[in-house]
Amino acid sequence: MCGCCLSGAACAVLEEMGLGAVLDGAVAQERVVLHAGNATAEFPVVRGLGGGGRILSRRVLDQALIDAATREGAEFCDETRALGVENHEDCAEVSVQSRGETRSLRARVVVVADGLAGRLVDGLLGRRIERRRGAIGVGAVLGPGTSEIRAGVVELALGAGGYFGLARLETGEVDLAAALDPRHVRMQGGVGEALGSIASRCDVKLNGLEDVAWKGTPTLASRRRAVAARRVFVVGDAASYLEPITGEGMGWALASGVSVARLVERGAVSWRDSLAGEWQGMHKEIVPRWRGLCGSASLLLRSPAVARLAIRTLGCRPDVASSLVGMTSRRFDVVQT
Ligand SMILES: Cc1cc2nc3c(=O)[nH]c(=O)nc-3n(C[C@H](O)[C@H](O)[C@H](O)COP(=O)(O)OP(=O)(O)OC[C@H]3O[C@@H](n4cnc5c(N)ncnc54)[C@H](O)[C@@H]3O)c2cc1C
């Protein structure tokens, strides 16, 4: 589940990896519309790094990444579930289950990228630390008639129980992704009702939310204290995540993947335990820049009154709003080793 908005910085990482073709068919982000109650702000997206942000369905993006990896010699195992990771002196071992059959894979180095809900390395590194009373993620890809949103527009509606984002995908379908307070969902009697209440307060028209099969995530704001162990590196959301509000999660996940690659190469040739410490340090370097803007935005928008005030102010100063969005186009610090 995802908002499907790639920031300019995420697009730049893909270009730098020689994967620019992955973005063929993506819709360019042209405008952002923000709503909080009766306050609205609309402003253009500044084209910066990576040619600006794009909108692309995860179905297409993920398949394009799988195809690119396969072309480079990776073996992609579909419908395969990793059950556990163990590390030994001379290798790491992953047990995997595919079509009812369980087998064990041994590798010199393992990169764990099992996302926000992943629990693969809990045994090795301990459980994730979650923000108390944090929001959960909810979303779905919906039919074209769900919203009247135009292609190239990213719309965000904020309310007391959370916020949701809308974007029209390259297929014409509408992607809806939300961060909701689970108490609000319970109080409203379900996800569709909770989203409907935010939409109606913001005067955003949404149709047919009744019978949607929503996907969900655990608490969004969570992280691991340790992101590496002997012969094991953790990257992307599996290591740390905050909130989707600034649309930087995919860029951060890509940047952390690129950064860890050099350590993987070195570890595969000859493992030294100091490599785990190196990734811990590099990860600390990449995370703060990413968390800075996202953390400030989510903190600011937690109060509906503050969100309304901020959006009214941005409505009068579209230049400031555009520069703030432009901040998500700042280069991710891919750490070289
Ligand atoms: C509501 C919401 C909206 C968002 N909107 C945006 C946005 O607009 N732009 C943006 O950049 N980011 C957005 N994000 C964040 C973005 O989705 C993530 O940051 C990004 O997908 C992280 O990539 P990842 O590879 O680390 O994890 P994921 O993309 O979550 O991939 C993890 C993969 O591991 C698989 N997996 C898990 N456990 C196992 C196992 N045991 N065995 C095998 N496979 C396993 C999962 O099935 C999944 O395919 C949003 C997130 C949420 C919750």
The ligand as an ORCA input file, in Angstrom:
! r2SCAN-3c Opt
* xyz 0 1
  C      -0.576      5.303      3.607
  C       0.800      5.381      3.019
  C       1.038      6.237      1.938
  C       2.323      6.348      1.409
  N       2.539      7.189      0.358
  C       3.777      7.329     -0.145
  C       4.017      8.170     -1.258
  O       3.099      8.760     -1.842
  N       5.301      8.321     -1.689
  C       6.350      7.650     -1.101
  O       7.496      7.813     -1.530
  N       6.134      6.810     -0.072
  C       4.880      6.639      0.416
  N       4.670      5.775      1.446
  C       5.811      5.062      2.005
  C       6.274      3.971      1.073
  O       5.199      3.130      0.729
  C       7.356      3.163      1.786
  O       8.264      4.017      2.439
  C       8.134      2.301      0.796
  O       7.274      1.430      0.099
  C       9.195      1.506      1.553
  O       9.768      0.549      0.709
  P      10.344     -0.791      1.323
  O      10.912     -1.534      0.163
  O      11.202     -0.508      2.492
  O       9.075     -1.560      1.893
  P       7.776     -2.094      1.119
  O       7.513     -1.315     -0.114
  O       6.704     -2.160      2.164
  O       8.187     -3.566      0.660
  C       8.357     -4.601      1.599
  C       8.054     -5.882      0.858
  O       8.471     -6.994      1.649
  C       7.479     -7.986      1.545
  N       7.599     -8.845      2.737
  C       7.345     -8.539      4.027
  N       7.600     -9.603      4.819
  C       8.040    -10.585      4.010
  C       8.447    -11.914      4.233
  N       8.473    -12.437      5.452
  N       8.818    -12.669      3.167
  C       8.808    -12.156      1.916
  N       8.432    -10.889      1.641
  C       8.043    -10.121      2.676
  C       6.166     -7.227      1.481
  O       5.162     -8.035      0.936
  C       6.569     -6.075      0.575
  O       6.383     -6.409     -0.771
  C       3.381      5.610      1.976
  C       3.151      4.742      3.042
  C       1.872      4.623      3.556
  C       1.636      3.688      4.688
*
